[in-house]
Amino acid sequence: MLQKYLNKIICGDCIEVMQQLPEQSIDLIVTSPPYNLKNSTGNGMKDGRGGKWANAKLVQGYSNYDDCMPHELYVLWQKKCLKEMMRILKKDGAIFYNHKWRVQGGLLQDRHEIIEGLPVRQIIIWQRSGGINFNPGYFLPTYEVIYLIANPHFKLAPKANAHGDIWQFKQEMHNPHPAPFPVHLIERIISSTAADIVLDPFMGSGTTAIAAARHCRNYIGIDISPDYCRMARERVAEDKKQLRLKFAN
Ligand SMILES: C[S@@+](CC[C@H](N)C(=O)[O-])C[C@H]1O[C@@H](n2cnc3c(N)ncnc32)[C@H](O)[C@@H]1O
């Protein structure tokens, strides 16, 4: 039943695609949803002019998704996505759910509304090399969070515990997708588990698939954008080619 999805990038809505997957069939989910950045009290991201964000690729937005929902609807949508992820996760599986806290109307908007009620075991801090939000009201934000949401029997691979809970990885600069993961960050996550089947329901440019393939794991990727699905397939194929060349020499 799951076989036909393995090592495929599927173009579609992640909830609809996940609904086709059997219960308790996935070992590991690694994902970063859209952050609802266009629904913002800050002017730059909201109206697309950029302002302090002028150099951010995300000002142009995603190719098939406007990233602008009323906050309450966004929270409900993300809760629904996570509920579906929990349904298909094995009893010893885990979700690494990356998100970003931000200041809205002068107050911290952390993401507890989305993850409350879920078995959150740990928050990993992903320290990036720098931020772009130079607001005189607060210090420059330089990190994102990764919620480790774990089913009861989830365990790390031997020695992975030593990585600690603050991880430094520079953001990816050479990727045409507006919000890609750095591949090494996802390699850190995947290699820290014994997962065989890794799902990313917001696959974007295919970073999770590349990391999974590098570690000889199976992947399933989903994205709503045909452009990003094409990009992901091309990136996975190119990475495999480069690896083959490296080992041939
Ligand atoms: C933060 S990006 C993920 C980037 C990815 N981690 C990477 O390394 O390239 C979020 C992605 O969610 C996709 N997306 C938005 N709505 C979606 C939906 N309903 N189902 C599946 N994908 C969706 C967007 O097209 C975008 O590529």
The ligand as a MOL file (V3000), in Angstrom:
LIG
                    3D

  0  0  0     0  0            999 V3000
M  V30 BEGIN CTAB
M  V30 COUNTS 27 29 0 0 0
M  V30 BEGIN ATOM
M  V30 1 C 8.7670 26.6890 4.1550 0
M  V30 2 S 8.4320 26.0100 2.5890 0 CHG=1
M  V30 3 C 9.2780 24.4440 2.6920 0
M  V30 4 C 10.6660 24.5250 2.1200 0
M  V30 5 C 11.4420 23.2170 2.2290 0
M  V30 6 N 11.7150 22.8760 3.6170 0
M  V30 7 C 12.7540 23.2760 1.4460 0
M  V30 8 O 13.8060 22.9160 1.9900 0
M  V30 9 O 12.7390 23.6980 0.2840 0 CHG=-1
M  V30 10 C 6.7450 25.5520 2.6590 0
M  V30 11 C 6.2070 24.8750 1.4040 0
M  V30 12 O 4.8400 24.5100 1.6470 0
M  V30 13 C 4.1950 24.4590 0.3750 0
M  V30 14 N 2.7240 24.4020 0.6180 0
M  V30 15 C 1.8720 25.4140 0.9130 0
M  V30 16 N 0.6290 24.9360 1.0940 0
M  V30 17 C 0.6780 23.5910 0.9470 0
M  V30 18 C -0.2700 22.5410 1.0360 0
M  V30 19 N -1.5620 22.7740 1.3280 0
M  V30 20 N 0.1400 21.2780 0.8130 0
M  V30 21 C 1.4400 21.0100 0.4950 0
M  V30 22 N 2.3870 21.9760 0.3860 0
M  V30 23 C 2.0160 23.2400 0.6190 0
M  V30 24 C 4.7420 25.6820 -0.3520 0
M  V30 25 O 4.6120 25.5380 -1.7420 0
M  V30 26 C 6.2080 25.7140 0.1360 0
M  V30 27 O 7.0630 25.1070 -0.8100 0
M  V30 END ATOM
M  V30 BEGIN BOND
M  V30 1 1 1 2
M  V30 2 1 2 3
M  V30 3 1 2 10
M  V30 4 1 3 4
M  V30 5 1 4 5
M  V30 6 1 5 6
M  V30 7 1 5 7
M  V30 8 2 7 8
M  V30 9 1 7 9
M  V30 10 1 10 11
M  V30 11 1 11 12
M  V30 12 1 11 26
M  V30 13 1 12 13
M  V30 14 1 13 14
M  V30 15 1 13 24
M  V30 16 1 14 15
M  V30 17 1 14 23
M  V30 18 2 15 16
M  V30 19 1 16 17
M  V30 20 1 17 18
M  V30 21 2 17 23
M  V30 22 1 18 19
M  V30 23 2 18 20
M  V30 24 1 20 21
M  V30 25 2 21 22
M  V30 26 1 22 23
M  V30 27 1 24 25
M  V30 28 1 24 26
M  V30 29 1 26 27
M  V30 END BOND
M  V30 END CTAB
M  END
